[in-house]
Amino acid sequence: MSFKKILFPALAAGVLITATGTAFAGEEAIEYRKSVMKAVGGHMKSISLIVKGQAGDMKDVAAHASAMAGLAQATSTAFPEGSSMMDGKTEAKMDVWEKPEEFKKVTMAFIEHANQLAEAAKSGDKGAIGAALGGLGKNACKACHDNFREKS
């Protein structure tokens, strides 16, 4: 058997495995990002319901806010190259990767406002929590969704 007959199939298999692995990694990254964002939404809704007096207890807000601060930090690595709409089903616009500095500013705003909410929640002051929640929604969530998320 010649060297060429062995080398070509081996190279072809390597390319196929690499391409498949890359696509799979993209799907995994997209699924991870979706789960992070779903968790953020759940904590945001829980805090909102508690502050409005519709569910839960004010003492629980700190736990939700702390979790959101951690999840906000996780979003800084939740949009790797290879996890765009070209790589799988996602609502993230291509602008995430095409305008990385703008996206980083929005991500940093999310981290900052989530940390402010966590601090306000420690105080138990309903007014401070409401203001921090509003700031997070306007300056982070809305800013990101308006500019970097496809409307579904």
N, C-alpha and C positions, 0 to 999 in steps of 0.2 A: 504494500500500500504506500502511495507516495505521500510526501509531506503536505502537498497542496490538498490532497483529499482529506487529510486529518485537520489541517489548519482552518480551511474555509468553514466547515460545519461548526467547529469549536468557536470561531469568531462570530458566526451568525447566532449561535445559541447565546453567547455572551451579550451581544447587542440586544437580543430579544429579552433576556432576563433583566438587563439593565433598564430597558425601556419600560417593561412591565413593572419592575420595582419602583421606578420613578413615578409612574402613574398611580400605583398603589399608595405610595407615600403621600402623593397629592390628595388622594381621597381620604386617607387617614387624617391628614392635617385639616382638611375641610370638616370632617366629622368632629374632630377635637374642637375646632373653632365654634362650630354650631352648638356643641354641648356647653362650652364656656358661655356663649351668648345667651343660651336658654337659661342657664343658672343665674346670670346677671338679671335677666328679665324676671325670673321668679323672685329673687330677693328684692328687686325694685318694687314689684307688685305687693309683696308682703309688707314692706315698709310703708308703702302708700296706704294700704288697708289699715294698718295699725295706727298711723298718724291721723287718719280720718275717723278713727274710733269704730271701724266696721269689723275688725277682727283682731285677735292676738292681744298682746299686752305691751305697753311702752318699754318694759324692761327687755323685751325680745329684739327691739330695734338695733341695739348695739351688736348683737350676734349677726344679724343680717347685714348691717353696714360693714362690719369687719370682714365678712365673707366677700362682700362686693369689692372692698379695697384690695383683697388678695386676687380676686378675679380680674380686676382692672389691670393689675400688674401682669397677669398672665396674658392679657391681650397683646402685650408688646412683642410676644413671640408667636402669636397665633396666626400670623399671616405670612408664612415663609414663601419664598419663591417656589413655584410649582404647585400652588394651591389656589390658583385663580379660576375663573369660569372656563378657561381653556383646559383646565385639568379635572374638572368635575362640576357637580351641581352646587353652586354657591350664589349668594346674593351680593357678594363683595364685587364692587366695580373694579375694572382694570386700573382705575385711578389710584387704587391702593398701592400698586406696584409701579405705576407710571409717574406718580407724584409722591415719592416716598417722604420727602421733607414735610409736605403739607399733612400727610397722613400721620407722621410722627408727632406733629404738633397736636393733632386731635387726640391721639393716643395718650400723650402726656397730660392733656387737659382732663381726660377721663381718670387717669391715675390721681391727679391733683384733687379733683372734685370728689372722687370716691374717698380719698383720705380725709378731706374736710367733712364729709358726711359721717365717717367713722368717728371723728373727733366730736362732732356735734352730738352724735348718738350716745357717747359716753356721758355727756352732761345730763341727758334725759330731758332737756329743754325742748318741748314740742315745737316752739316757734323756731328755734335754731335748727332743729332737724328738718322742719318743713322748708326753711330757706335753703339749707344745704342740698336737700333733695331737688328743689326747683333749679338750683344752680347746676347741679349734675345733669339734670334732664335737658336744660337749655344749652349749656356750654360744652357738653360732652356727647351725650346720646344723640340729641337732635343734630348737632354739628356734624357728627360722623354719619348718621343715617341720611341726612340731606345731601352730603357730598360723596360718600363712599359706599353707599348701599343701593342696590337696584330695588326699585319699588316692586313689591310682589302683589 
